[in-house]
Amino acid sequence: MCYIYKYVLKEKASHMERKNCWEMKECGRQPGGANIEMMGTCPAALPNEYDHTNRGKYAGRFCWAVTGTLCGGQIQGTFARKMKDCLHCEFLKRVHEEEGRFFILTPNMIKDE
């Protein structure tokens, strides 16, 4: 019983700590962010078809699949071109750990409901 209680508390705490990429990376490209004028709004931070993927807001926890996101101070290209680099990203690794067996890595893993 005690183990189950601890597990539930851990799950609630980990859910509360889930962040979108712009919160974790502090890029300032989310709506109202500090870098909007200079770099534009990040497409992962706008309404899109990936809303709620990996339990994120818009594509905030699926940014590696979105063209035009920021990494290393540079706006990145298409999913196919940037995926190799994204696989080494600490944010992607964190989302994978938090989502566990429900983690979605690629758009083709999304099932229509």
N, CA, C and O atoms as CSV, one atom per row, in Angstrom:
chain,resi,resn,atom,element,x,y,z
A,1,MET,N,N,0.825,-1.195,0.000
A,1,MET,CA,C,0.000,0.000,0.000
A,1,MET,C,C,0.864,1.251,0.000
A,1,MET,O,O,0.593,2.197,-0.739
A,2,CYS,N,N,1.885,1.256,0.813
A,2,CYS,CA,C,2.772,2.414,0.894
A,2,CYS,C,C,3.462,2.654,-0.450
A,2,CYS,O,O,3.609,3.799,-0.877
A,3,TYR,N,N,3.888,1.566,-1.122
A,3,TYR,CA,C,4.554,1.681,-2.423
A,3,TYR,C,C,3.624,2.343,-3.446
A,3,TYR,O,O,4.042,3.231,-4.190
A,4,ILE,N,N,2.369,1.907,-3.476
A,4,ILE,CA,C,1.406,2.471,-4.422
A,4,ILE,C,C,1.204,3.949,-4.146
A,4,ILE,O,O,1.156,4.745,-5.084
A,5,TYR,N,N,1.085,4.331,-2.902
A,5,TYR,CA,C,0.905,5.724,-2.529
A,5,TYR,C,C,2.095,6.560,-2.995
A,5,TYR,O,O,1.916,7.651,-3.535
A,6,LYS,N,N,3.305,6.052,-2.786
A,6,LYS,CA,C,4.506,6.768,-3.225
A,6,LYS,C,C,4.535,6.894,-4.739
A,6,LYS,O,O,4.932,7.932,-5.269
A,7,TYR,N,N,4.112,5.834,-5.448
A,7,TYR,CA,C,4.090,5.853,-6.902
A,7,TYR,C,C,3.119,6.923,-7.407
A,7,TYR,O,O,3.444,7.673,-8.327
A,8,VAL,N,N,1.937,6.992,-6.811
A,8,VAL,CA,C,0.940,7.990,-7.206
A,8,VAL,C,C,1.479,9.390,-6.963
A,8,VAL,O,O,1.327,10.262,-7.818
A,9,LEU,N,N,2.100,9.622,-5.822
A,9,LEU,CA,C,2.674,10.935,-5.537
A,9,LEU,C,C,3.775,11.281,-6.529
A,9,LEU,O,O,3.866,12.420,-6.988
A,10,LYS,N,N,4.605,10.310,-6.859
A,10,LYS,CA,C,5.681,10.537,-7.822
A,10,LYS,C,C,5.099,10.889,-9.184
A,10,LYS,O,O,5.589,11.805,-9.845
A,11,GLU,N,N,4.061,10.177,-9.615
A,11,GLU,CA,C,3.433,10.448,-10.907
A,11,GLU,C,C,2.824,11.848,-10.928
A,11,GLU,O,O,2.958,12.561,-11.922
A,12,LYS,N,N,2.157,12.250,-9.845
A,12,LYS,CA,C,1.579,13.590,-9.789
A,12,LYS,C,C,2.670,14.643,-9.849
A,12,LYS,O,O,2.530,15.639,-10.559
A,13,ALA,N,N,3.750,14.441,-9.118
A,13,ALA,CA,C,4.852,15.400,-9.111
A,13,ALA,C,C,5.499,15.483,-10.483
A,13,ALA,O,O,5.793,16.580,-10.958
A,14,SER,N,N,5.727,14.343,-11.133
A,14,SER,CA,C,6.377,14.376,-12.441
A,14,SER,C,C,5.468,15.028,-13.479
A,14,SER,O,O,5.957,15.698,-14.389
A,15,HIS,N,N,4.151,14.841,-13.355
A,15,HIS,CA,C,3.226,15.489,-14.284
A,15,HIS,C,C,3.278,17.002,-14.111
A,15,HIS,O,O,3.227,17.741,-15.094
A,16,MET,N,N,3.377,17.464,-12.876
A,16,MET,CA,C,3.428,18.897,-12.617
A,16,MET,C,C,4.715,19.508,-13.156
A,16,MET,O,O,4.735,20.694,-13.485
A,17,GLU,N,N,5.780,18.734,-13.254
A,17,GLU,CA,C,7.061,19.253,-13.698
A,17,GLU,C,C,7.213,19.238,-15.215
A,17,GLU,O,O,8.190,19.781,-15.731
A,18,ARG,N,N,6.293,18.646,-15.931
A,18,ARG,CA,C,6.401,18.576,-17.387
A,18,ARG,C,C,6.386,19.988,-17.964
A,18,ARG,O,O,5.522,20.803,-17.640
A,19,LYS,N,N,7.354,20.253,-18.817
A,19,LYS,CA,C,7.461,21.577,-19.418
A,19,LYS,C,C,7.495,21.456,-20.928
A,19,LYS,O,O,7.882,20.428,-21.484
A,20,ASN,N,N,7.081,22.532,-21.573
A,20,ASN,CA,C,7.222,22.635,-23.017
A,20,ASN,C,C,8.632,23.109,-23.321
A,20,ASN,O,O,9.323,23.628,-22.444
A,21,CYS,N,N,9.059,22.931,-24.566
A,21,CYS,CA,C,10.442,23.245,-24.928
A,21,CYS,C,C,10.808,24.699,-24.629
A,21,CYS,O,O,11.907,24.963,-24.142
A,22,TRP,N,N,9.914,25.641,-24.909
A,22,TRP,CA,C,10.245,27.047,-24.687
A,22,TRP,C,C,10.400,27.364,-23.204
A,22,TRP,O,O,11.106,28.308,-22.850
A,23,GLU,N,N,9.761,26.603,-22.343
A,23,GLU,CA,C,9.929,26.795,-20.901
A,23,GLU,C,C,11.259,26.221,-20.434
A,23,GLU,O,O,11.920,26.794,-19.567
A,24,MET,N,N,11.640,25.110,-20.999
A,24,MET,CA,C,12.877,24.437,-20.613
A,24,MET,C,C,14.101,25.112,-21.235
A,24,MET,O,O,15.101,25.350,-20.557
A,25,LYS,N,N,14.012,25.415,-22.521
A,25,LYS,CA,C,15.145,25.976,-23.259
A,25,LYS,C,C,15.264,27.493,-23.106
A,25,LYS,O,O,16.323,28.069,-23.355
A,26,GLU,N,N,14.165,28.133,-22.692
A,26,GLU,CA,C,14.123,29.587,-22.509
A,26,GLU,C,C,14.583,30.336,-23.761
A,26,GLU,O,O,15.396,31.257,-23.685
A,27,CYS,N,N,14.050,29.927,-24.909
A,27,CYS,CA,C,14.422,30.536,-26.188
A,27,CYS,C,C,13.791,31.908,-26.391
A,27,CYS,O,O,14.320,32.726,-27.144
A,28,GLY,N,N,12.668,32.169,-25.727
A,28,GLY,CA,C,11.995,33.452,-25.877
A,28,GLY,C,C,11.218,33.592,-27.175
A,28,GLY,O,O,10.871,34.707,-27.565
A,29,ARG,N,N,10.937,32.480,-27.854
A,29,ARG,CA,C,10.206,32.534,-29.125
A,29,ARG,C,C,8.737,32.149,-28.974
A,29,ARG,O,O,8.029,32.048,-29.977
A,30,GLN,N,N,8.261,31.932,-27.748
A,30,GLN,CA,C,6.846,31.653,-27.524
A,30,GLN,C,C,6.077,32.971,-27.615
A,30,GLN,O,O,6.678,34.033,-27.457
A,31,PRO,N,N,4.754,32.935,-27.868
A,31,PRO,CA,C,3.987,34.176,-27.916
A,31,PRO,C,C,4.255,35.033,-26.675
A,31,PRO,O,O,4.127,34.566,-25.543
A,32,GLY,N,N,4.625,36.282,-26.909
A,32,GLY,CA,C,4.960,37.200,-25.826
A,32,GLY,C,C,6.395,37.083,-25.354
A,32,GLY,O,O,6.793,37.780,-24.421
A,33,GLY,N,N,7.180,36.219,-25.977
A,33,GLY,CA,C,8.569,35.991,-25.573
A,33,GLY,C,C,9.503,37.125,-25.965
A,33,GLY,O,O,9.174,37.949,-26.819
A,34,ALA,N,N,10.666,37.158,-25.335
A,34,ALA,CA,C,11.639,38.236,-25.522
A,34,ALA,C,C,12.283,38.262,-26.908
A,34,ALA,O,O,12.760,39.313,-27.336
A,35,ASN,N,N,12.310,37.151,-27.609
A,35,ASN,CA,C,13.003,37.101,-28.904
A,35,ASN,C,C,12.076,37.064,-30.118
A,35,ASN,O,O,12.512,36.749,-31.225
A,36,ILE,N,N,10.820,37.382,-29.914
A,36,ILE,CA,C,9.845,37.341,-31.007
A,36,ILE,C,C,10.220,38.302,-32.134
A,36,ILE,O,O,10.218,37.912,-33.302
A,37,GLU,N,N,10.539,39.544,-31.801
A,37,GLU,CA,C,10.840,40.537,-32.838
A,37,GLU,C,C,12.062,40.153,-33.652
A,37,GLU,O,O,12.078,40.334,-34.870
A,38,MET,N,N,13.078,39.628,-33.001
A,38,MET,CA,C,14.325,39.306,-33.681
A,38,MET,C,C,14.254,37.978,-34.452
A,38,MET,O,O,14.792,37.873,-35.554
A,39,MET,N,N,13.592,36.968,-33.877
A,39,MET,CA,C,13.626,35.629,-34.470
A,39,MET,C,C,12.268,35.086,-34.897
A,39,MET,O,O,12.195,34.029,-35.525
A,40,GLY,N,N,11.204,35.788,-34.568
A,40,GLY,CA,C,9.867,35.316,-34.913
A,40,GLY,C,C,9.331,34.323,-33.894
A,40,GLY,O,O,10.064,33.822,-33.043
A,41,THR,N,N,8.046,34.053,-33.998
A,41,THR,CA,C,7.405,33.100,-33.094
A,41,THR,C,C,7.737,31.682,-33.547
A,41,THR,O,O,7.681,31.368,-34.735
A,42,CYS,N,N,8.078,30.849,-32.600
A,42,CYS,CA,C,8.418,29.460,-32.908
A,42,CYS,C,C,7.167,28.708,-33.354
A,42,CYS,O,O,6.126,28.807,-32.705
A,43,PRO,N,N,7.255,27.962,-34.443
A,43,PRO,CA,C,6.087,27.203,-34.890
A,43,PRO,C,C,5.634,26.127,-33.897
A,43,PRO,O,O,4.476,25.709,-33.934
A,44,ALA,N,N,6.513,25.681,-33.028
A,44,ALA,CA,C,6.122,24.693,-32.013
A,44,ALA,C,C,5.256,25.327,-30.930
A,44,ALA,O,O,4.542,24.624,-30.215
A,45,ALA,N,N,5.316,26.659,-30.804
A,45,ALA,CA,C,4.575,27.368,-29.765
A,45,ALA,C,C,3.262,27.949,-30.277
A,45,ALA,O,O,2.611,28.728,-29.581
A,46,LEU,N,N,2.878,27.577,-31.479
A,46,LEU,CA,C,1.626,28.050,-32.075
A,46,LEU,C,C,0.670,26.871,-32.267
A,46,LEU,O,O,1.108,25.722,-32.343
A,47,PRO,N,N,-0.633,27.153,-32.344
A,47,PRO,CA,C,-1.577,26.053,-32.587
A,47,PRO,C,C,-1.189,25.280,-33.850
A,47,PRO,O,O,-0.908,25.875,-34.890
A,48,ASN,N,N,-1.178,23.962,-33.748
A,48,ASN,CA,C,-0.815,23.115,-34.885
A,48,ASN,C,C,-1.386,21.717,-34.690
A,48,ASN,O,O,-2.031,21.431,-33.680
A,49,GLU,N,N,-1.142,20.854,-35.664
A,49,GLU,CA,C,-1.717,19.505,-35.628
A,49,GLU,C,C,-1.131,18.615,-34.548
A,49,GLU,O,O,-1.647,17.523,-34.309
A,50,TYR,N,N,-0.061,19.053,-33.885
A,50,TYR,CA,C,0.584,18.236,-32.857
A,50,TYR,C,C,0.191,18.639,-31.433
A,50,TYR,O,O,0.834,18.226,-30.467
A,51,ASP,N,N,-0.857,19.438,-31.309
A,51,ASP,CA,C,-1.301,19.879,-29.986
A,51,ASP,C,C,-1.538,18.668,-29.079
A,51,ASP,O,O,-2.196,17.703,-29.467
A,52,HIS,N,N,-1.003,18.736,-27.900
A,52,HIS,CA,C,-1.109,17.712,-26.853
A,52,HIS,C,C,-0.240,16.477,-27.087
A,52,HIS,O,O,-0.292,15.545,-26.285
A,53,THR,N,N,0.558,16.439,-28.159
A,53,THR,CA,C,1.453,15.298,-28.361
A,53,THR,C,C,2.457,15.271,-27.218
A,53,THR,O,O,3.034,16.304,-26.881
A,54,ASN,N,N,2.670,14.133,-26.631
A,54,ASN,CA,C,3.524,13.961,-25.444
A,54,ASN,C,C,3.082,14.877,-24.304
A,54,ASN,O,O,3.885,15.304,-23.475
A,55,ARG,N,N,1.781,15.164,-24.290
A,55,ARG,CA,C,1.151,15.991,-23.255
A,55,ARG,C,C,1.687,17.415,-23.219
A,55,ARG,O,O,1.813,18.010,-22.149
A,56,GLY,N,N,2.000,17.959,-24.385
A,56,GLY,CA,C,2.494,19.329,-24.467
A,56,GLY,C,C,1.452,20.283,-25.008
A,56,GLY,O,O,0.431,19.874,-25.559
A,57,LYS,N,N,1.733,21.570,-24.837
A,57,LYS,CA,C,0.893,22.603,-25.429
A,57,LYS,C,C,1.382,22.814,-26.852
A,57,LYS,O,O,2.565,23.072,-27.074
A,58,TYR,N,N,0.479,22.706,-27.814
A,58,TYR,CA,C,0.821,22.755,-29.239
A,58,TYR,C,C,1.885,21.682,-29.502
A,58,TYR,O,O,1.637,20.508,-29.225
A,59,ALA,N,N,3.048,22.045,-30.024
A,59,ALA,CA,C,4.099,21.031,-30.233
A,59,ALA,C,C,5.237,21.261,-29.251
A,59,ALA,O,O,6.392,20.960,-29.550
A,60,GLY,N,N,4.913,21.787,-28.095
A,60,GLY,CA,C,5.925,22.121,-27.096
A,60,GLY,C,C,6.675,20.940,-26.514
A,60,GLY,O,O,7.726,21.117,-25.897
A,61,ARG,N,N,6.151,19.735,-26.701
A,61,ARG,CA,C,6.861,18.523,-26.261
A,61,ARG,C,C,7.023,17.561,-27.446
A,61,ARG,O,O,7.092,16.341,-27.295
A,62,PHE,N,N,7.081,18.184,-28.638
A,62,PHE,CA,C,7.261,17.447,-29.886
A,62,PHE,C,C,7.997,18.343,-30.887
A,62,PHE,O,O,7.857,18.179,-32.099
A,63,CYS,N,N,8.773,19.282,-30.372
A,63,CYS,CA,C,9.427,20.318,-31.177
A,63,CYS,C,C,10.371,19.751,-32.229
A,63,CYS,O,O,10.556,20.357,-33.284
A,64,TRP,N,N,10.967,18.599,-31.955
A,64,TRP,CA,C,11.905,17.990,-32.901
A,64,TRP,C,C,11.237,17.617,-34.215
A,64,TRP,O,O,11.926,17.434,-35.218
A,65,ALA,N,N,9.917,17.499,-34.237
A,65,ALA,CA,C,9.199,17.125,-35.457
A,65,ALA,C,C,8.708,18.340,-36.245
A,65,ALA,O,O,8.060,18.189,-37.280
A,66,VAL,N,N,9.017,19.543,-35.757
A,66,VAL,CA,C,8.493,20.764,-36.355
A,66,VAL,C,C,9.611,21.552,-37.037
A,66,VAL,O,O,10.647,21.824,-36.430
A,67,THR,N,N,9.399,21.912,-38.286
A,67,THR,CA,C,10.351,22.731,-39.036
A,67,THR,C,C,10.388,24.143,-38.458
A,67,THR,O,O,9.346,24.714,-38.136
A,68,GLY,N,N,11.589,24.704,-38.327
A,68,GLY,CA,C,11.740,26.094,-37.910
A,68,GLY,C,C,11.914,26.322,-36.425
A,68,GLY,O,O,11.847,27.465,-35.973
A,69,THR,N,N,12.135,25.269,-35.649
A,69,THR,CA,C,12.395,25.454,-34.221
A,69,THR,C,C,13.853,25.849,-34.018
A,69,THR,O,O,14.660,25.759,-34.943
A,70,LEU,N,N,14.183,26.279,-32.825
A,70,LEU,CA,C,15.508,26.801,-32.506
A,70,LEU,C,C,16.342,25.761,-31.772
A,70,LEU,O,O,15.846,25.075,-30.878
A,71,CYS,N,N,17.605,25.649,-32.151
A,71,CYS,CA,C,18.534,24.783,-31.441
A,71,CYS,C,C,19.931,25.360,-31.587
A,71,CYS,O,O,20.364,25.682,-32.694
A,72,GLY,N,N,20.627,25.490,-30.487
A,72,GLY,CA,C,21.981,26.029,-30.530
A,72,GLY,C,C,22.034,27.443,-31.072
A,72,GLY,O,O,23.023,27.836,-31.690
A,73,GLY,N,N,20.978,28.209,-30.844
A,73,GLY,CA,C,20.946,29.591,-31.308
A,73,GLY,C,C,20.622,29.743,-32.788
A,73,GLY,O,O,20.629,30.859,-33.308
A,74,GLN,N,N,20.341,28.643,-33.470
A,74,GLN,CA,C,20.041,28.665,-34.902
A,74,GLN,C,C,18.645,28.105,-35.165
A,74,GLN,O,O,18.231,27.125,-34.545
A,75,ILE,N,N,17.929,28.735,-36.086
A,75,ILE,CA,C,16.647,28.189,-36.498
A,75,ILE,C,C,16.936,26.978,-37.375
A,75,ILE,O,O,17.724,27.050,-38.317
A,76,GLN,N,N,16.289,25.874,-37.051
A,76,GLN,CA,C,16.560,24.596,-37.703
A,76,GLN,C,C,15.655,24.353,-38.906
A,76,GLN,O,O,14.640,25.025,-39.090
A,77,GLY,N,N,16.044,23.387,-39.708
A,77,GLY,CA,C,15.304,23.031,-40.915
A,77,GLY,C,C,14.231,21.996,-40.675
A,77,GLY,O,O,13.599,21.959,-39.619
A,78,THR,N,N,14.039,21.164,-41.669
A,78,THR,CA,C,12.969,20.168,-41.638
A,78,THR,C,C,13.263,19.048,-40.642
A,78,THR,O,O,14.391,18.873,-40.182
A,79,PHE,N,N,12.231,18.314,-40.333
A,79,PHE,CA,C,12.333,17.169,-39.426
A,79,PHE,C,C,13.421,16.208,-39.891
A,79,PHE,O,O,14.253,15.779,-39.091
A,80,ALA,N,N,13.421,15.870,-41.164
A,80,ALA,CA,C,14.394,14.908,-41.692
A,80,ALA,C,C,15.829,15.412,-41.547
A,80,ALA,O,O,16.732,14.624,-41.269
A,81,ARG,N,N,16.047,16.701,-41.731
A,81,ARG,CA,C,17.401,17.261,-41.656
A,81,ARG,C,C,17.901,17.423,-40.222
A,81,ARG,O,O,19.097,17.290,-39.967
A,82,LYS,N,N,17.013,17.704,-39.304
A,82,LYS,CA,C,17.464,17.999,-37.938
A,82,LYS,C,C,17.350,16.829,-36.969
A,82,LYS,O,O,17.881,16.898,-35.861
A,83,MET,N,N,16.671,15.761,-37.361
A,83,MET,CA,C,16.388,14.667,-36.430
A,83,MET,C,C,17.646,14.067,-35.817
A,83,MET,O,O,17.661,13.749,-34.628
A,84,LYS,N,N,18.691,13.909,-36.606
A,84,LYS,CA,C,19.939,13.324,-36.097
A,84,LYS,C,C,20.460,14.130,-34.902
A,84,LYS,O,O,20.888,13.558,-33.900
A,85,ASP,N,N,20.421,15.456,-35.018
A,85,ASP,CA,C,20.871,16.310,-33.915
A,85,ASP,C,C,19.893,16.266,-32.749
A,85,ASP,O,O,20.307,16.262,-31.590
A,86,CYS,N,N,18.614,16.234,-33.047
A,86,CYS,CA,C,17.598,16.228,-31.991
A,86,CYS,C,C,17.691,14.986,-31.101
A,86,CYS,O,O,17.352,15.044,-29.919
A,87,LEU,N,N,18.140,13.885,-31.656
A,87,LEU,CA,C,18.249,12.660,-30.859
A,87,LEU,C,C,19.243,12.799,-29.711
A,87,LEU,O,O,19.217,12.009,-28.766
A,88,HIS,N,N,20.117,13.797,-29.787
A,88,HIS,CA,C,21.092,14.047,-28.721
A,88,HIS,C,C,20.629,15.146,-27.762
A,88,HIS,O,O,21.328,15.462,-26.799
A,89,CYS,N,N,19.469,15.724,-28.016
A,89,CYS,CA,C,18.953,16.848,-27.231
A,89,CYS,C,C,18.491,16.393,-25.842
A,89,CYS,O,O,17.768,15.406,-25.711
A,90,GLU,N,N,18.912,17.116,-24.826
A,90,GLU,CA,C,18.516,16.793,-23.449
A,90,GLU,C,C,17.012,16.950,-23.243
A,90,GLU,O,O,16.414,16.210,-22.463
A,91,PHE,N,N,16.400,17.904,-23.936
A,91,PHE,CA,C,14.956,18.076,-23.796
A,91,PHE,C,C,14.209,16.863,-24.352
A,91,PHE,O,O,13.296,16.354,-23.702
A,92,LEU,N,N,14.581,16.399,-25.533
A,92,LEU,CA,C,13.952,15.206,-26.110
A,92,LEU,C,C,14.129,14.018,-25.172
A,92,LEU,O,O,13.189,13.255,-24.949
A,93,LYS,N,N,15.314,13.860,-24.630
A,93,LYS,CA,C,15.571,12.751,-23.703
A,93,LYS,C,C,14.695,12.861,-22.456
A,93,LYS,O,O,14.209,11.853,-21.942
A,94,ARG,N,N,14.497,14.080,-21.977
A,94,ARG,CA,C,13.663,14.281,-20.792
A,94,ARG,C,C,12.203,13.926,-21.090
A,94,ARG,O,O,11.545,13.251,-20.299
A,95,VAL,N,N,11.707,14.390,-22.241
A,95,VAL,CA,C,10.327,14.067,-22.621
A,95,VAL,C,C,10.169,12.552,-22.747
A,95,VAL,O,O,9.171,11.990,-22.294
A,96,HIS,N,N,11.145,11.898,-23.357
A,96,HIS,CA,C,11.106,10.436,-23.498
A,96,HIS,C,C,11.020,9.768,-22.128
A,96,HIS,O,O,10.223,8.851,-21.931
A,97,GLU,N,N,11.822,10.219,-21.203
A,97,GLU,CA,C,11.816,9.652,-19.849
A,97,GLU,C,C,10.476,9.898,-19.154
A,97,GLU,O,O,9.933,8.997,-18.515
A,98,GLU,N,N,9.947,11.107,-19.279
A,98,GLU,CA,C,8.694,11.451,-18.611
A,98,GLU,C,C,7.488,10.718,-19.208
A,98,GLU,O,O,6.566,10.346,-18.481
A,99,GLU,N,N,7.493,10.513,-20.506
A,99,GLU,CA,C,6.350,9.877,-21.164
A,99,GLU,C,C,6.432,8.356,-21.150
A,99,GLU,O,O,5.415,7.677,-21.295
A,100,GLY,N,N,7.627,7.822,-20.978
A,100,GLY,CA,C,7.780,6.370,-20.912
A,100,GLY,C,C,7.271,5.671,-22.159
A,100,GLY,O,O,7.591,6.073,-23.278
A,101,ARG,N,N,6.485,4.632,-21.968
A,101,ARG,CA,C,6.019,3.838,-23.108
A,101,ARG,C,C,5.018,4.583,-23.989
A,101,ARG,O,O,4.681,4.100,-25.070
A,102,PHE,N,N,4.541,5.737,-23.555
A,102,PHE,CA,C,3.603,6.527,-24.348
A,102,PHE,C,C,4.311,7.601,-25.175
A,102,PHE,O,O,3.655,8.383,-25.864
A,103,PHE,N,N,5.639,7.645,-25.114
A,103,PHE,CA,C,6.437,8.640,-25.835
A,103,PHE,C,C,6.223,8.526,-27.344
A,103,PHE,O,O,6.224,7.430,-27.905
A,104,ILE,N,N,6.040,9.669,-27.981
A,104,ILE,CA,C,5.890,9.722,-29.437
A,104,ILE,C,C,7.107,10.437,-30.004
A,104,ILE,O,O,7.332,11.612,-29.713
A,105,LEU,N,N,7.889,9.733,-30.809
A,105,LEU,CA,C,9.110,10.280,-31.398
A,105,LEU,C,C,8.870,10.890,-32.769
A,105,LEU,O,O,9.418,11.946,-33.086
A,106,THR,N,N,8.060,10.235,-33.578
A,106,THR,CA,C,7.861,10.691,-34.951
A,106,THR,C,C,6.381,10.885,-35.258
A,106,THR,O,O,5.526,10.265,-34.625
A,107,PRO,N,N,6.077,11.751,-36.235
A,107,PRO,CA,C,4.667,11.991,-36.575
A,107,PRO,C,C,3.904,10.729,-36.970
A,107,PRO,O,O,2.702,10.640,-36.716
A,108,ASN,N,N,4.567,9.758,-37.583
A,108,ASN,CA,C,3.848,8.550,-37.999
A,108,ASN,C,C,3.445,7.669,-36.820
A,108,ASN,O,O,2.727,6.686,-37.005
A,109,MET,N,N,3.896,8.004,-35.611
A,109,MET,CA,C,3.502,7.256,-34.412
A,109,MET,C,C,2.181,7.762,-33.823
A,109,MET,O,O,1.619,7.143,-32.920
A,110,ILE,N,N,1.693,8.889,-34.340
A,110,ILE,CA,C,0.452,9.475,-33.831
A,110,ILE,C,C,-0.721,8.726,-34.444
A,110,ILE,O,O,-0.833,8.602,-35.663
A,111,LYS,N,N,-1.580,8.236,-33.584
A,111,LYS,CA,C,-2.750,7.486,-34.044
A,111,LYS,C,C,-3.960,8.410,-34.073
A,111,LYS,O,O,-4.175,9.203,-33.157
A,112,ASP,N,N,-4.737,8.298,-35.127
A,112,ASP,CA,C,-5.989,9.053,-35.197
A,112,ASP,C,C,-6.975,8.469,-34.204
A,112,ASP,O,O,-7.107,7.252,-34.082
A,113,GLU,N,N,-7.662,9.347,-33.499
A,113,GLU,CA,C,-8.619,8.893,-32.484
A,113,GLU,C,C,-9.999,8.790,-33.081
A,113,GLU,O,O,-10.946,8.424,-32.385
